């Protein structure tokens, strides 16, 4: 590329002359010669611009150094150090103001340093404040003198020629670019005109081609349609010709059969040639159909024409002769088919496989349908030598073996049928249907003997459960056989539907049989449990008179309810097996589960009632051995011994009932868990079924809860009766009123308190184990309240001195500490109040009023307790506290 030499002094001078006219931009080539052209843009930027500034600054510094060093001549000049610049340096927008400003910013500081140095060298010139633009503020005369001595831009004269040459070169470049652009525009316009002309010519040619192709396509379509019409006409004519020819032949053959009744000797060779049997059969079938259709149109019955020597005007004779001929031909073909079948000549069998009769005849002649020994072998394989006494497990094994044998036989027959018959699916459909309806049905009739629900079979014979298990086994195994036969191939036959029809009679009444079976099992189990109870409850028990009738009842056992659940699970599994629809399944499951609820409810209620019988007997014993008011010492000792025996019986009955309650709770938990794990998922798909089952379960179990509640009330009565007996027999008047004999008072708990706490700890131990949650809380709270009430009534029979009050307070503490194990806040609160009340026996009379300042709720009880003080009358406490009680009321 050609590089121009631009002198900066000329460029600066030209810029000074016309700054506003130097803003321009060139982005095109600047020379007519392509080898000398290249895109340029006039802009003094980047490296060249920095070089230009560096050059100017160096010139100024050289001038400064020359003045300081004895004012030597400047070694550089504008022409001696020219600045090399490229046209690329001026690309883009060029601004003189920007260039000039950058020059000032770059060079002015060096002149300021020079002026400063100059002022330092001449003491008669004082320093001034600098302006922001770099000039020094000095007096006007001094400024003029300074400018005269040292101009601000000493190299401007050197730069002006360079700037002038640059401007001239740039203007020339711009003109060259303008001319180049003008030439390019002309060339583009010429080429564009030629292009549009060529496109127009091409478009005209393409339109002509499209028109030609359209005419050609229309012509081809027309010729094709004409050819198709001609072909259809020729095909129709040929079809009519063939039909007419066949009709003529059929009419000739029909006339042969219509000649005379029963005369089949004069028939053409077609009907007598064994090599053309298939063709003869086809023709005879067509003739027969045509003759019967003609007779049907005329409305004439078709009596047998055999033996009629007079020819009919219609085709009745032909129909009769054709029927006779077809029968003879069919028998002939079937005989040959049988002969080939016995020889296992599949190729010969394939020659005589036409018609439905051959298919049916082939299936009917299979050994498994006609051999009686095969049927007997099936029965022996499934039932064994025991016959009707075979177990469902053995029957399941026998059915598996038999059905496998049947499947293998059908698979072998399928191979023959595929090789012989052109439509093997139709033959397989007939074969499988015959297997299910004849062979399987015959076996099921022997296996499934439906019992009556009026006179149930005995459990020794298996009961209804044996029938249900046999039904489930045969149904499941037969469905497996149906799936295996479906896999082998059975055409369009609905094997599953046919299998269901075999069991429809049994499935319709299945729910009633299932519920009757569960009731039978429950009844047998309860009878056995009652028998065990009679043996255990033999006469001679305390409280039962000799010769009294033994009540038939059952004791709750931990293993009975799980047995009920196992029965129900087995029944539910059969419901799943026999019920395909969710609604039917939910109905059957709900009915079967209702049987379980009824069984468990009756069992638990009967068991709890038997446990309550022990509590009732103990109560009767207590009433029988109550002490009278005036009895002899010997009678009292005997009654005390009997009362203790009655108390022991009551304690044993209490424990027995608590065990029964615990087992009942376990049984109920088992039922609830079984419902959640098994029954729920079967009922949820049907709206309302799950909620109805929950309601039934709640109703059934509420009966057991009511029986448990009655028994727990009796348990409380039994415990309180023994507590009252201990209080009356063990509590002495001197326990709370020690005599003034000089002996130190006894502050230990009384014997009655000790025995009662010991008794409660012992008797309530099974209650803590048997009861849980709210039931336990309610029972213990009720017992604690009853104990508090009994103690209040009992202590009002005694009078108390201060030492007796201390002993009473010790008894209350013992009772309270034991009752804290009940975790009953209301009971704890009552015994805390008793502890406060006991203080009325300990403090002096004048301090009694202060005891109840913070607890006004116990003032009524306090009034009764104060009256029990031994100094109540002597200290005249009635008059002292009369006004206090009136104000509190």
C-alpha positions, 0 to 999 in steps of 0.5 A, spaced: 500 500 500 502 507 498 503 511 504 503 518 504 508 523 508 504 528 512 507 534 515 504 536 521 506 544 521 502 544 514 496 540 517 495 545 524 496 551 519 490 548 515 486 546 521 487 553 524 484 556 518 478 552 517 476 548 523 469 547 522 470 544 515 475 538 517 469 533 520 468 528 515 468 520 514 471 516 509 469 508 508 471 507 501 477 506 496 481 512 495 484 510 488 482 508 481 488 503 481 485 497 485 492 495 487 493 502 490 486 502 493 484 500 500 478 502 505 480 508 509 477 512 514 480 519 517 481 519 524 487 521 528 486 516 533 489 510 537 497 509 536 498 514 530 494 519 534 498 518 541 505 518 536 503 525 534 502 528 541 508 525 543 512 528 537 509 535 539 511 534 546 518 532 544 518 538 540 516 543 545 521 539 550 527 540 545 525 548 545 525 548 553 532 544 553 535 549 548 533 555 552 535 553 558 542 550 555 545 557 553 539 557 548 542 553 543 538 552 536 533 547 536 536 540 533 529 538 530 525 541 525 518 540 521 522 537 515 527 534 519 522 529 523 516 528 518 511 524 521 509 518 518 501 517 517 496 512 514 490 514 511 487 508 516 488 513 521 483 518 519 477 513 519 471 515 522 468 522 524 474 527 524 474 533 529 478 538 529 476 541 536 478 534 539 484 534 536 486 541 538 484 540 545 488 534 546 494 538 543 493 543 548 492 538 554 498 534 552 503 540 551 501 546 555 504 542 562 510 542 559 510 550 557 508 551 564 514 548 567 518 552 562 515 558 565 516 556 572 523 555 571 524 562 567 520 565 573 525 562 578 531 564 573 529 571 574 527 574 581 524 580 578 518 576 576 513 573 582 509 567 581 502 567 580 496 562 581 495 558 576 488 557 572 485 550 571 487 551 563 494 551 565 496 558 564 499 562 570 495 568 572 501 574 572 500 582 571 498 584 564 505 587 562 508 581 565 504 577 561 505 581 554 512 581 556 512 573 557 509 572 551 513 576 547 519 573 550 516 565 550 510 564 545 505 558 548 506 554 541 513 555 538 512 549 533 506 551 530 509 554 524 513 547 523 506 544 523 502 548 519 505 545 512 504 538 515 496 539 516 495 543 509 498 537 505 494 532 509 488 536 508 489 536 501 491 529 500 484 527 504 480 532 499 483 528 493 482 521 497 474 523 498 474 525 490 477 519 488 472 515 493 466 519 490 468 517 483 469 510 485 462 510 488 459 513 482 462 508 477 460 502 482 452 504 482 452 505 474 455 497 474 450 495 479 444 498 475 446 495 469 447 488 472 440 489 476 436 491 469 439 484 466 437 480 472 430 482 472 430 481 464 433 474 465 428 472 471 422 475 466 424 470 461 425 464 465 418 465 469 415 466 462 418 459 460 416 456 466 409 458 466 409 455 459 411 448 461 406 448 467 401 449 462 404 443 458 404 438 464 397 440 466 394 438 459 398 432 459 396 430 466 388 431 463 389 427 457 393 421 461 387 421 466 382 421 461 385 415 457 386 411 464 378 412 466 376 410 459 381 404 460 378 402 467 371 402 464 373 398 458 376 393 463 370 393 468 366 392 462 370 386 460 371 383 467 363 383 468 362 380 461 367 375 463 364 374 470 357 373 466 359 368 461 362 364 467 356 364 471 352 363 465 356 357 463 356 354 470 348 356 471 347 351 464 351 346 467 348 346 474 341 346 470 343 340 466 345 336 473 339 339 476 335 336 471 338 329 472 336 329 479 329 332 478 328 326 473 325 321 477 324 320 485 330 315 488 333 314 481 340 316 482 343 311 477 343 315 471 347 321 474 353 323 470 360 321 471 361 327 476 357 324 481 360 317 481 367 318 480 371 318 486 376 322 484 371 328 483 368 327 490 369 334 492 367 337 486 361 333 486 359 335 493 360 342 492 355 342 486 350 338 489 350 343 495 349 348 490 343 345 487 340 343 493 340 350 495 337 353 489 332 347 489 330 349 496 330 356 495 325 355 489 320 351 493 321 356 498 318 362 493 313 358 491 310 356 498 310 349 497 312 344 503 318 339 502 315 332 503 319 326 502 319 324 495 322 317 496 317 312 493 313 317 489 313 314 482 310 321 479 315 326 477 313 333 480 312 339 476 316 343 481 323 341 484 321 337 490 323 331 486 330 334 485 330 336 493 329 329 495 334 326 490 339 331 492 338 330 500 339 323 499 345 323 494 348 328 500 347 323 505 350 318 501 356 322 499 357 325 506 357 318 509 362 316 504 366 321 505 366 320 513 368 313 512 374 315 508 376 320 513 375 315 519 379 310 515 384 315 514 384 317 521 385 310 524 391 310 519 393 317 521 394 318 514 394 326 515 394 327 507 388 323 506 384 326 511 386 333 508 382 330 502 376 329 505 376 335 510 370 339 507 364 341 511 362 342 518 360 335 519 367 333 518 369 337 523 364 335 528 365 328 526 372 328 527 371 332 534 366 327 536 370 321 535 376 323 539 377 317 544 376 322 550 369 323 549 367 316 547 371 312 551 368 310 558 374 308 561 377 315 560 371 318 564 373 313 570 380 314 570 379 321 570 374 320 577 380 315 580 385 320 578 381 326 582 378 323 587 382 317 589 380 310 592 376 314 597 371 317 593 367 322 596 371 323 602 377 326 598 380 332 601 380 338 597 388 338 598 388 331 594 383 334 589 387 340 587 393 335 586 388 331 582 385 336 578 392 339 576 394 332 574 388 331 570 388 338 567 395 338 565 393 331 561 387 334 558 391 340 555 397 336 552 391 332 549 388 338 546 395 340 544 396 334 540 390 334 537 391 342 535 397 339 531 393 334 527 387 339 526 392 344 523 395 339 518 388 336 516 383 342 516 383 348 512 380 352 518 383 349 524 380 355 529 373 353 527 375 345 529 379 348 535 373 351 538 368 345 537 374 341 540 375 346 546 367 347 547 366 339 547 372 338 552 369 343 557 362 341 556 362 334 556 369 331 560 370 337 565 362 338 566 362 330 568 367 331 573 365 337 576 358 333 577 361 328 581 366 333 585 360 338 587 354 336 590 350 342 593 348 341 600 341 344 603 342 349 608 336 346 611 339 340 613 346 341 614 351 336 613 355 334 619 362 337 621 364 330 622 363 329 614 366 336 613 360 340 613 359 346 609 366 348 609 368 342 605 363 343 600 366 351 599 373 348 599 371 343 594 368 349 590 374 354 590 379 348 588 375 346 582 373 353 580 380 355 581 383 349 577 378 350 572 380 357 570 387 355 570 385 350 565 381 355 561 387 359 560 391 354 558 386 352 553 386 359 551 394 359 550 393 353 545 388 356 541 380 355 541 378 360 535 373 365 537 370 361 543 369 365 549 373 360 554 372 364 560 365 365 559 364 358 558 368 356 564 363 361 568 357 358 566 359 351 568 359 354 576 354 359 575 349 355 579 354 354 585 356 362 585 349 364 585 348 361 592 355 362 594 354 368 599 348 364 603 352 358 603 358 362 606 355 365 611 351 358 613 358 355 614 361 360 618 355 360 623 356 352 623 363 353 625 361 358 630 356 354 633 360 347 634 366 351 637 361 354 642 358 348 644 365 345 645 367 351 649 361 350 653 362 343 654 369 345 657 366 350 661 361 345 664 367 340 666 371 345 669 365 348 673 363 342 677 358 342 683 361 343 689 364 350 688 363 355 694 356 359 693 353 354 689 348 349 693 349 342 692 345 339 686 344 346 683 344 346 675 350 348 672 350 354 667 353 353 660 358 358 659 364 359 656 371 362 658 374 367 654 381 364 651 386 368 647 386 363 642 379 363 640 378 370 636 384 369 632 381 362 630 374 366 628 379 371 624 382 365 620 375 362 618 373 369 616 380 370 612 379 364 608 371 366 607 374 373 604 379 369 600 373 365 597 369 372 596 375 374 592 375 368 588 368 368 586 366 375 585 369 379 579 365 386 580 367 390 585 360 392 588 359 384 588 365 383 592 364 389 597 357 386 598 359 379 599 365 381 604 361 386 608 356 380 609 362 375 611 365 380 616 358 381 619 358 374 621 365 375 624 363 381 628 357 377 630 361 371 633 366 375 636 361 380 640 357 373 642 363 370 644 366 376 648 359 378 651 358 370 654 365 370 656 364 376 660 358 374 663 361 368 665 366 372 669 361 376 672 357 370 675 363 369 679 363 376 682 355 375 683 356 369 687 362 372 691 356 378 692 351 373 694 356 370 699 358 376 702 350 378 704 349 371 706 355 371 711 353 378 714 354 379 722 348 381 726 348 386 731 347 381 737 350 374 736 355 369 740 362 369 740 362 363 737 357 364 731 361 371 730 368 367 729 364 362 724 361 368 720 368 372 720 371 365 717 366 365 712 366 372 710 374 372 709 372 366 704 367 370 701 372 376 700 377 371 697 372 368 692 371 376 691 378 377 690 379 371 685 373 373 681 375 380 680 382 377 678 378 373 673 374 378 670 380 383 669 383 377 665 377 376 661 377 384 660 384 384 658 383 378 653 376 381 650 380 388 649 386 383 645 380 380 641 377 387 639 384 389 637 385 383 633 378 385 629 380 392 628 387 390 626 384 385 621 379 390 618 384 395 617 389 390 613 384 386 610 377 388 609 378 396 608 381 395 601 376 391 599 370 396 601 373 402 599 372 402 592 364 402 593 361 408 596 358 407 602 360 400 604 366 402 608 362 407 612 357 401 613 362 396 615 364 401 621 357 402 623 356 395 624 363 394 627 361 399 632 354 396 634 357 389 635 362 391 639 358 396 643 354 390 646 361 387 649 363 394 651 356 394 655 357 387 658 364 390 660 362 396 663 357 392 668 362 387 670 367 393 672 361 396 676 361 389 680 368 389 681 368 396 684 362 394 688 366 387 690 373 392 692 369 397 696 365 391 700 372 388 702 374 395 704 368 396 708 369 389 711 376 391 713 374 398 716 369 395 720 373 389 723 380 392 723 378 399 726 378 400 733 375 406 737 382 407 741 386 408 734 384 415 734 383 416 741 389 414 745 388 413 753 391 418 757 395 412 761 402 415 760 404 411 754 407 415 748 402 415 743 403 411 736 403 415 730 404 409 725 398 408 720 392 404 723 392 396 722 385 397 718 389 402 713 395 398 713 390 392 711 386 396 706 392 399 702 395 392 702 389 389 699 388 394 694 395 393 692 394 386 691 387 386 688 388 392 683 394 389 680 391 385 674 386 391 673 393 396 672 395 390 667 388 389 664 385 396 663 388 401 658 387 408 656 380 412 658 378 405 661 383 405 666 382 412 668 375 412 668 375 405 673 380 408 677 377 415 678 371 412 680 374 407 685 378 412 688 372 417 689 368 411 692 374 410 697 374 417 699 366 417 700 367 410 704 372 413 709 368 419 710 362 415 712 367 411 716 371 416 720 364 420 722 363 414 727 369 416 731 371 421 736 379 424 735 383 427 740 390 431 738 394 424 738 388 421 734 388 426 729 396 425 728 394 418 727 388 419 722 393 424 718 398 418 717 392 414 715 390 419 710 397 420 707 398 412 706 391 412 702 393 418 698 400 415 697 397 409 694 392 413 690 397 417 686 398 411 682 391 412 679 394 418 676 387 421 677 387 428 679 380 429 682 382 423 687 388 426 689 385 433 690 380 430 695 385 426 699 389 433 699 383 436 702 382 430 707 389 432 710 387 439 711 381 437 714 385 432 719 388 438 722 382 440 726 383 434 730 390 437 732 390 444 732 388 448 738 380 450 738 382 458 737 386 456 731 381 452 727 378 458 723 385 459 720 385 452 717 380 454 712 382 461 710 384 459 703 380 453 702 373 455 703 370 449 699 371 444 705 368 448 710 362 443 710 366 437 711 370 441 716 364 442 720 362 435 721 369 433 723 370 439 728 364 435 731 368 429 732 373 432 737 373 429 743 373 436 746 367 439 742 362 439 748 367 441 753 370 447 749 363 449 747 366 449 739 359 449 737 357 456 740 364 459 738 364 457 730 356 457 729 357 465 727 363 462 722 358 457 719 353 462 718 357 467 715 360 462 710 353 459 708 
